[in-house]
Amino acid sequence: MRLFIAEKPSLARALAEALPKPLKKKDGYIEATNGDIVTWCIGHLLEQASPEFYDEKYKKWLIQDLPIIPTQWQLKPKSQTKKQLTVIKKLIKQANIIINAGDVDREGQILVDEVINYCGATKSKITNAQRCLISDMNEAAVKKAVNNLKPNKDYIPLAVSALARARADWLYGLNMTRLCTLQGQKSGYQGVLSIGRVQTPILGLIVNRDIEIKNFVSKSFYEVIANLETEQGIKYQGKWKPSAACEPYMDNENRVVSKPLAMNVIERINGQSGKVVKVIEDKKKQQAPLLFSLSALQILAAKAFGMSAKKTLDVCQQLYEKHKLITYPRSDCQYLPTEHLNDVQSVIKAISTVSSKSSNIIKDADLSIKSRVWNDSKVGAHHAIIPTARNKATGSLSTDEQNIYELVARQYIAQFYPAFEFLDKQIHTEISAGLFISKQKDIVINGWKDLFPTSVKNKEASEFSSINLPNVKVGELVQCLKGDLIEKNTTPPKYFTDATLLGALTGISRFVTDATIKKALRETDGLGTEATRAGIIELLFNREYLTKKGKEIHATEVGIKLITALPKQISQPDMTAMWESQLESISTKSMSYQSFISGVQENLELLISEVKNISFTGLPTTTNKKVFRRKSKKWKK
């Protein structure tokens, strides 16, 4: 008997439908006519044991007991799902072959693997276990996955990475939360001061942005515009490009902050002749945007519909699990394997049936176009989120579901539209040893941009076709009629919104201050994972560390006081970003579990000694929020 263990009941039902029928539904599992059995977890059936499980003395929160570091890690069954765990344990004993059918990520891998190990599977069964990778819950796709099983042992590094993440979160979150809470009590604060390796740096980003805006002082900067005329009497303008000699009079964004310098340039060019020193005319192309990862979809949904990250994820899960209209949504990939080219016709046909709005743009699509998204080397455990070949929803779609489906469909259809082409023209004019640059952009072919809202086109209107430059040649003489001084003022950074916060979290390297860590990170390295970011942001709101004012996200007084009291290592993203990078290295076998966890423990001991010497002054002395009660045993990252 083959035993499939799915991550959740919805996946188990889809899996069972792909097996030989008739099916027999039993208590906690489904049996196919060929003897295969499908059972399911309900998320994590096991959780890390709480401190008092290791020693009763840890029931009481005491600074002298920290850090709490288990010598032999233990898992324990979740009370609400014990019954299902018992069912799985019995089935594992009966099975000849065990198949891990967890979601296609490190969390899905460990979630099932830890159950297999906990339930006493023999060494032989563990060695011979197989992996079923399902990213599309349509029956044809599930059958394909069932017929293409992999050895589960190939995914051990993914499980080890997930195990390292879970234990590091427990060590860091539990110990630092206990310590900060006890330190807060010394200052009269009665609630829990929750700390996590992801949640606290996210809060830190927002607090630091709020402080930066509050302390911002606007400064003037200056631009010089030369009003030019050709020998044929055609007028155009050029913007001064300061030379290297001007750097002492410029800010860190290369803006001239000295008015006398700008005025001097004007005096030097007024009424003077100049010469064209360079003419550039390039035809450029922009390919269709990449397909959606979860973060990319969440960012666009926030901009288009004002959806929070969690709301977008919830809608995606409905489209995936209930309606089976999109592929696995918790993906960090924006590419597709080349084998998906075989499915183009069926996916496009399904889109035209499900969405009348999308069907209107399909008629101009050229399905012979192969865009850059089909790239096997860019696809890892997941591929991009795309529509499935299913042409009918299970039940009617809500407005939110329809909106998200149409975003996903449009991004897919865009791959079959021509590139956006434009002409980029520049004239470089030299006047009195100063360089002035004139720019013009003209649209040649709109291509895939026809699919996108007019608001996008309006944003680009100033860049395209608003300027008509003369046809000049290098060496041609022109006259500077006069120079104009443009005075502008620096503006403060904007408060984070759902979209900009997610954008910050998916490219965290630009917020990292440590040069060594920054160098080790890729531009795409982020805080948290695609699957966890939405929940952690929501958690910060629930704990009243964050609040919303319209679309803007602001830190509360408690959030600000917490971050400003903590050592920078805790509140900045450097350490956490490095952890994420190291966890990825564990999954690719380029770093060991032991070296990672040893580093976490050493760093934890240093942080505890530092935080013991700080106080959390200025926090409110009462709280009525249940979420802050110390009875909570959930240690969120």
C-alpha positions in Angstrom: 0.0 0.0 0.0 1.2 3.5 -0.9 0.5 6.2 1.6 0.3 9.8 0.4 0.5 12.3 3.3 -0.8 15.7 2.1 -0.2 19.0 3.9 -3.8 19.8 4.2 -7.3 18.3 3.5 -7.9 20.3 0.3 -4.7 19.0 -1.2 -5.6 15.4 -0.1 -8.9 15.6 -1.8 -7.3 16.9 -5.1 -4.7 14.1 -4.8 -7.4 11.4 -4.2 -9.3 12.5 -7.3 -6.3 11.7 -9.4 -6.1 8.1 -8.1 -8.2 5.1 -9.5 -11.9 5.3 -8.6 -14.2 4.6 -6.9 -12.9 6.2 -3.7 -13.8 5.2 -0.2 -13.9 8.1 2.3 -12.8 6.9 5.8 -12.2 8.6 9.1 -9.1 10.7 8.5 -8.1 9.3 5.1 -9.4 8.3 1.6 -8.8 4.9 0.0 -8.5 4.4 -3.8 -9.7 1.3 -5.5 -6.0 0.2 -6.2 -5.3 0.2 -2.5 -3.5 3.6 -2.4 -4.4 5.7 0.6 -4.4 9.5 1.0 -4.3 11.1 4.4 -3.5 14.6 5.5 -2.0 16.9 8.1 -3.8 20.0 9.1 -0.9 22.3 8.9 1.7 21.5 11.5 0.5 18.5 13.7 3.6 18.9 15.9 5.1 21.9 17.6 8.3 22.7 19.4 8.0 21.8 23.1 7.6 24.7 25.4 10.4 25.5 28.0 8.6 23.9 30.9 8.6 20.6 29.0 12.4 20.5 29.4 12.3 21.7 33.0 9.4 22.8 35.3 11.4 25.7 36.6 11.0 27.5 33.2 7.3 28.1 33.9 8.4 31.1 35.9 10.1 33.8 33.8 13.5 34.6 35.3 16.4 36.5 33.8 18.9 34.2 35.5 17.6 31.2 33.6 18.3 32.8 30.2 19.3 31.7 27.6 17.2 28.5 27.6 18.8 26.1 25.1 17.5 22.6 24.8 20.2 19.9 24.7 17.8 17.4 23.1 15.1 19.1 21.0 11.6 17.7 21.4 8.4 18.0 19.4 4.9 17.5 20.9 1.5 16.9 19.3 -0.8 19.8 19.0 -3.8 19.1 21.2 -6.5 20.1 18.6 -5.2 17.8 16.0 -4.1 14.7 18.0 -6.8 12.6 16.5 -5.5 13.0 13.0 -2.0 12.3 14.1 -3.1 9.0 15.6 -4.7 8.1 12.2 -1.5 8.9 10.3 0.6 6.9 12.8 -1.6 3.8 12.3 -1.4 4.2 8.5 2.4 4.6 8.5 2.8 1.2 10.2 0.6 -0.4 7.5 2.2 1.3 4.5 4.7 -0.2 2.2 5.7 3.1 0.7 5.3 6.5 2.2 4.9 9.6 0.0 5.5 13.1 1.2 2.9 15.3 -0.5 3.6 18.5 1.5 3.6 21.9 -0.3 6.5 22.5 -2.6 8.6 24.6 -0.1 10.9 24.0 2.9 7.9 24.3 5.3 5.9 21.8 3.4 8.8 19.4 3.4 9.5 19.5 7.1 5.8 19.5 8.0 5.3 16.0 6.6 8.8 14.7 7.3 8.6 15.5 11.0 5.3 13.5 11.2 6.8 10.5 9.4 9.7 10.5 11.9 7.6 11.2 14.9 5.2 8.4 14.1 7.9 5.8 14.2 8.4 4.9 10.5 11.1 2.3 10.1 14.5 3.3 8.8 13.8 1.4 5.6 10.5 3.2 5.0 12.2 6.6 5.6 15.0 5.7 3.2 12.6 4.6 0.5 10.0 7.4 1.0 9.1 9.4 -2.1 8.2 13.0 -2.8 5.1 14.2 -4.7 5.5 17.8 -5.9 2.1 19.4 -6.6 1.9 23.0 -7.6 -1.3 22.9 -9.5 -4.4 21.3 -8.1 -6.1 20.5 -11.4 -6.6 16.7 -11.8 -4.4 16.5 -14.9 -1.5 18.3 -13.2 -1.9 16.2 -10.0 -1.9 13.0 -12.0 1.3 14.2 -13.7 2.9 14.8 -10.3 1.7 11.3 -9.0 3.3 9.7 -12.0 6.6 11.6 -11.5 7.5 10.9 -7.9 11.0 11.7 -6.7 13.1 10.2 -3.9 12.2 12.0 -0.7 15.8 11.8 0.5 16.7 14.2 -2.3 14.9 16.9 -0.3 16.6 16.3 3.0 18.6 19.6 2.7 15.3 21.5 2.4 13.9 19.8 5.5 17.2 20.6 7.4 16.9 24.2 6.4 13.3 24.3 7.7 14.4 22.6 10.9 17.2 25.1 11.4 14.7 28.0 10.9 12.2 26.6 13.4 14.8 26.0 16.1 16.5 29.4 15.6 13.2 31.1 15.8 12.4 29.3 19.0 15.8 30.2 20.6 15.8 33.8 19.5 12.1 34.6 19.9 11.5 32.9 23.2 14.6 34.0 25.0 14.6 37.6 23.7 10.8 38.0 24.4 11.2 36.8 28.0 14.2 39.1 28.6 12.6 42.2 27.0 9.3 41.5 28.8 11.1 41.2 32.2 13.1 44.4 31.5 9.9 46.2 30.5 8.3 45.1 33.8 11.1 46.9 35.7 9.9 50.1 34.0 6.3 49.4 34.9 5.1 48.0 31.6 2.7 45.1 32.2 2.5 43.5 28.7 4.6 41.1 26.7 7.3 42.8 24.6 7.4 40.3 21.8 10.6 39.9 19.8 11.2 37.9 16.6 14.0 37.6 14.1 11.7 38.9 11.3 9.0 40.9 13.1 11.4 43.1 15.0 13.5 44.2 12.0 10.3 44.9 10.1 9.1 47.1 12.9 12.5 48.7 13.0 12.2 49.6 9.3 8.9 51.4 9.9 10.0 53.1 13.2 13.2 54.4 11.5 11.3 55.7 8.6 8.8 57.5 10.9 11.7 59.0 12.8 13.4 60.1 9.6 10.3 61.8 8.4 9.7 63.5 11.8 13.3 64.9 11.9 13.5 65.8 8.2 14.7 69.3 7.3 14.0 70.4 3.7 17.0 71.8 1.8 17.2 73.6 -1.5 19.1 72.4 -4.5 19.6 73.9 -7.9 19.4 73.0 -11.6 20.4 75.1 -14.6 18.5 75.0 -17.9 20.1 76.4 -21.0 17.7 77.8 -23.6 19.3 76.9 -26.9 18.7 77.8 -30.6 20.1 76.2 -33.7 21.4 78.1 -36.7 18.0 77.2 -38.4 16.2 79.0 -35.6 14.9 75.8 -33.9 14.8 76.2 -30.1 15.4 73.5 -27.5 16.6 73.1 -23.9 19.5 71.4 -22.2 20.0 70.5 -18.6 23.4 71.2 -17.0 25.3 68.2 -15.9 27.8 69.2 -13.2 31.4 68.0 -13.6 33.6 66.2 -11.1 35.0 69.6 -10.0 31.5 70.5 -8.6 31.3 67.5 -6.2 32.2 69.5 -3.1 29.0 71.6 -3.7 26.7 68.6 -4.2 24.8 66.3 -1.8 24.9 62.5 -1.7 22.4 62.3 -4.5 24.5 64.4 -6.8 22.3 67.5 -6.5 24.0 71.0 -6.5 23.2 72.7 -3.2 25.3 75.9 -3.8 23.2 78.7 -5.4 26.3 80.8 -6.1 27.7 77.9 -8.2 24.5 77.6 -10.2 24.3 81.4 -10.7 28.0 81.4 -11.9 27.1 78.8 -14.5 24.2 81.0 -15.8 26.5 84.0 -16.0 29.0 82.1 -18.0 26.5 80.7 -20.6 24.2 83.7 -21.2 24.5 84.8 -24.8 27.3 82.4 -25.5 27.7 80.1 -28.5 27.9 76.4 -28.0 28.7 73.3 -29.9 26.9 69.9 -30.3 29.5 67.3 -29.0 27.4 64.1 -29.1 24.1 62.9 -30.7 22.6 59.6 -29.5 19.7 57.9 -31.2 18.9 54.5 -29.8 16.0 52.2 -30.5 15.3 50.4 -27.3 13.1 47.5 -26.2 11.4 46.5 -23.0 10.2 42.9 -22.7 7.0 42.1 -21.0 7.2 42.1 -17.2 8.0 38.8 -15.5 5.3 36.6 -14.1 4.2 36.9 -10.5 5.9 35.7 -7.4 3.6 36.1 -4.3 5.4 39.3 -3.2 5.2 40.8 -6.7 1.5 40.0 -6.8 0.9 41.4 -3.3 2.6 44.6 -4.2 0.5 45.1 -7.3 -2.7 44.2 -5.5 -1.9 46.7 -2.8 -1.4 49.4 -5.5 -4.4 48.5 -7.6 -7.0 47.5 -5.0 -5.6 48.6 -1.6 -5.4 45.0 -0.5 -3.2 44.1 2.4 -0.5 41.4 2.0 -2.6 38.9 4.1 -5.8 39.7 2.2 -4.0 39.0 -1.2 -2.6 35.7 0.1 -6.0 34.6 1.5 -7.6 35.3 -1.9 -4.8 33.5 -3.7 -5.3 30.4 -1.4 -9.0 30.4 -2.3 -8.2 30.6 -6.0 -5.7 27.8 -5.6 -7.4 25.4 -3.2 -11.1 26.0 -3.7 -11.4 27.2 -7.3 -8.3 25.5 -8.7 -7.8 28.5 -11.1 -4.2 29.4 -10.2 -1.1 27.5 -9.4 0.6 27.3 -6.0 0.6 30.8 -4.7 3.4 30.9 -2.0 6.0 31.1 -4.7 9.2 33.2 -4.8 9.8 32.5 -8.5 8.8 34.6 -11.5 9.7 32.0 -14.2 8.3 28.8 -15.7 9.9 25.6 -16.8 10.1 25.2 -20.6 7.8 22.1 -20.4 5.0 24.6 -19.6 5.1 25.7 -23.2 3.1 22.6 -24.0 0.2 24.0 -21.8 -0.1 27.4 -23.4 -3.1 26.7 -25.6 -5.1 25.1 -22.8 -4.3 27.8 -20.3 -5.2 30.6 -22.7 -8.4 28.8 -23.6 -9.3 28.5 -19.9 -8.6 32.2 -19.3 -10.9 33.2 -22.1 -13.7 31.1 -20.5 -13.2 32.2 -16.9 -12.7 35.9 -17.5 -14.5 37.9 -20.2 -12.3 40.9 -19.4 -9.2 38.8 -20.1 -10.7 37.2 -23.2 -10.8 40.7 -24.9 -7.0 41.0 -24.8 -6.3 37.4 -25.9 -7.4 38.0 -29.5 -4.3 40.2 -30.1 -1.9 37.8 -28.4 0.7 35.9 -30.5 1.0 32.5 -28.9 4.2 31.7 -30.9 6.1 34.3 -28.9 8.5 32.7 -26.3 9.3 35.3 -23.7 12.2 35.2 -21.2 9.9 33.7 -18.5 10.4 30.2 -19.9 13.7 29.4 -18.3 14.5 26.1 -16.6 17.7 27.5 -14.9 15.6 30.1 -13.0 13.0 27.6 -11.6 13.7 26.0 -8.2 11.2 24.4 -5.9 8.4 26.5 -7.3 7.5 28.2 -10.5 5.7 31.5 -11.1 2.0 32.0 -10.2 -0.1 31.5 -13.4 -3.7 30.5 -14.3 -4.4 26.8 -14.6 -6.0 25.0 -17.5 -9.2 24.7 -15.5 -12.0 26.7 -17.3 -14.6 26.9 -14.5 -14.5 28.0 -10.9 -15.8 25.9 -8.1 -18.7 28.2 -7.3 -18.9 31.9 -8.2 -15.9 34.2 -7.8 -16.0 37.1 -5.3 -15.0 40.6 -6.6 -11.6 40.2 -4.9 -11.1 36.7 -6.4 -12.0 38.0 -9.8 -9.6 41.0 -9.5 -6.7 38.8 -8.5 -7.4 36.2 -11.1 -7.4 38.9 -13.8 -4.1 40.3 -12.6 -2.5 36.8 -12.9 -4.2 36.2 -16.2 -3.1 39.6 -17.7 0.5 39.0 -16.6 0.5 35.6 -18.4 -1.2 37.0 -21.6 1.4 39.8 -21.7 4.1 37.2 -22.4 2.5 36.8 -25.9 2.6 40.5 -26.8 5.4 42.2 -28.6 8.1 44.2 -26.8 7.5 47.8 -26.0 9.8 49.8 -28.3 10.8 53.4 -28.1 13.4 55.8 -29.6 15.8 57.3 -27.1 17.3 60.5 -28.4 19.9 62.7 -26.6 21.9 65.8 -27.6 25.0 66.8 -25.6 25.8 70.5 -26.0 29.0 72.1 -24.7 28.8 75.8 -23.7 31.7 77.6 -22.0 33.2 74.2 -21.0 29.9 73.1 -19.4 27.9 70.1 -20.5 24.1 70.4 -21.2 22.0 67.3 -22.0 18.7 67.3 -23.9 16.5 64.1 -23.9 13.6 62.9 -26.0 11.7 59.6 -26.0 9.3 58.5 -28.6 7.1 55.4 -28.6 7.5 53.2 -31.6 5.4 50.2 -30.6 3.3 50.1 -27.5 3.3 46.3 -27.4 2.5 44.7 -24.1 1.8 48.1 -22.5 -1.6 48.1 -24.3 -2.7 45.6 -21.6 -1.9 47.9 -18.7 -4.0 50.7 -17.2 -3.9 54.2 -18.6 -2.6 55.4 -15.2 0.7 53.7 -16.1 0.8 55.4 -19.5 0.0 58.8 -17.8 2.9 58.3 -15.4 5.2 57.9 -18.4 3.6 60.7 -20.5 6.2 63.2 -19.3 9.0 61.0 -20.6 7.5 60.3 -24.0 6.7 62.6 -26.8 6.5 65.8 -24.7 9.8 67.1 -26.2 10.7 67.5 -29.8 14.4 67.9 -30.3 15.9 69.3 -33.5 17.9 67.2 -36.0 21.5 68.3 -35.4 24.9 66.9 -36.1 28.1 66.7 -34.0 30.1 69.9 -34.4 27.1 72.0 -35.2 27.1 75.4 -33.6 24.1 76.6 -31.4 23.4 79.8 -29.5 22.5 79.9 -25.7 19.8 82.6 -25.5 19.8 82.5 -21.7 20.2 80.2 -18.7 17.4 79.6 -16.2 17.8 78.8 -12.5 15.5 76.1 -11.2 15.3 76.0 -7.4 13.8 72.8 -5.9 13.5 71.5 -2.4 14.3 68.1 -1.0 11.2 66.2 0.2 11.0 63.7 3.1 10.8 60.0 2.4 7.2 58.7 2.3 5.6 56.6 5.0 5.5 52.9 4.2 2.3 51.5 2.6 1.5 47.8 2.1 3.1 47.9 -1.4 6.2 49.8 -0.4 6.8 47.8 2.7 6.6 44.5 0.8 9.0 46.0 -1.8 11.4 46.8 1.0 11.2 43.3 2.5 11.9 41.6 -0.9 15.0 43.6 -1.5 16.3 44.1 2.0 20.0 44.5 1.0 19.5 48.3 0.5 18.5 48.7 4.2 21.4 46.6 5.5 24.2 48.7 7.1 26.9 46.2 7.6 29.1 46.2 4.5 30.2 42.6 4.9 26.6 41.3 5.2 25.4 43.6 2.4 28.1 42.1 0.1 27.0 38.5 0.9 23.4 39.2 0.0 21.8 39.1 -3.4 19.5 42.0 -4.5 16.5 39.7 -4.2 17.3 38.4 -0.7 14.6 39.4 1.7 13.3 39.3 5.3 11.1 36.3 5.9 9.7 34.2 3.1 6.8 34.6 0.6 4.6 32.5 2.9 5.4 34.3 6.1 5.7 38.0 5.4 1.9 38.7 5.3 1.2 37.0 8.6 4.1 38.7 10.4 3.0 42.2 9.2 -0.5 41.3 10.4 1.0 40.2 13.7 2.6 43.6 14.2 -0.8 45.3 13.8 -2.5 42.8 16.2 0.2 43.5 18.8 -0.5 47.2 18.4 3.1 48.0 17.3 1.7 49.4 14.1 -1.4 51.3 13.0 -2.8 52.6 9.7 -3.7 56.1 8.7 -5.3 55.8 5.3 -2.9 53.7 3.2 0.1 54.8 5.4 1.6 52.5 7.9 2.8 54.2 11.1 4.5 52.8 14.2 2.6 53.3 17.5 4.1 54.7 20.7 4.8 51.2 22.0 6.5 50.2 18.7 8.7 53.3 18.7 9.7 53.0 22.4 10.6 49.3 21.9 12.8 49.8 18.8 14.6 52.9 20.1 15.5 51.0 23.3 16.7 47.9 21.7 20.3 47.3 20.5 20.6 48.1 16.7 21.5 44.5 16.0 18.0 43.4 17.0 16.1 46.2 15.3 18.0 46.4 12.0 17.6 43.8 9.3 21.3 42.9 9.0 21.3 39.8 11.2 18.0 38.5 10.0 18.9 39.0 6.3 22.1 37.1 6.9 20.1 34.3 8.5 17.8 34.0 5.5 20.9 33.8 3.3 22.4 31.1 5.5 19.1 29.1 5.6 19.1 29.2 1.8 22.7 27.9 1.9 21.7 25.0 4.1 19.0 24.0 1.6 21.7 23.9 -1.1 24.1 22.0 1.1 26.7 24.8 1.1 26.3 25.3 4.8 25.8 22.8 7.7 23.0 22.9 10.2 25.4 22.7 13.1 27.5 25.7 12.0 24.3 27.8 11.6 22.7 26.9 14.9 26.0 27.3 16.8 26.3 30.8 15.4 22.8 31.6 16.5 23.4 30.4 20.0 26.7 32.3 20.4 25.1 35.5 19.1 22.1 35.0 21.4 24.3 34.9 24.5 26.0 38.1 23.5 22.6 39.9 22.9 21.2 38.7 26.2 24.2 40.2 28.1 23.7 43.5 26.2 19.9 43.7 26.7 20.3 43.0 30.5 21.8 46.5 30.7 19.0 48.5 29.0 15.7 49.8 30.3 12.4 50.3 28.5 11.3 53.7 29.8 8.3 55.7 28.6 6.1 52.7 27.8 2.5 52.8 29.0 2.0 51.1 32.3 -1.3 49.3 31.6 -2.7 47.3 28.7 -6.0 45.6 28.2 -5.1 43.7 25.0 -5.4 39.9 25.4 -2.7 39.5 22.8 -0.1 40.8 25.2 -0.8 38.3 27.9 2.2 36.3 29.0 0.4 33.0 28.9 0.9 32.9 25.2 3.3 30.1 24.1 3.4 31.2 20.4 6.8 32.4 19.5 6.5 34.2 16.1 9.5 35.1 14.1 
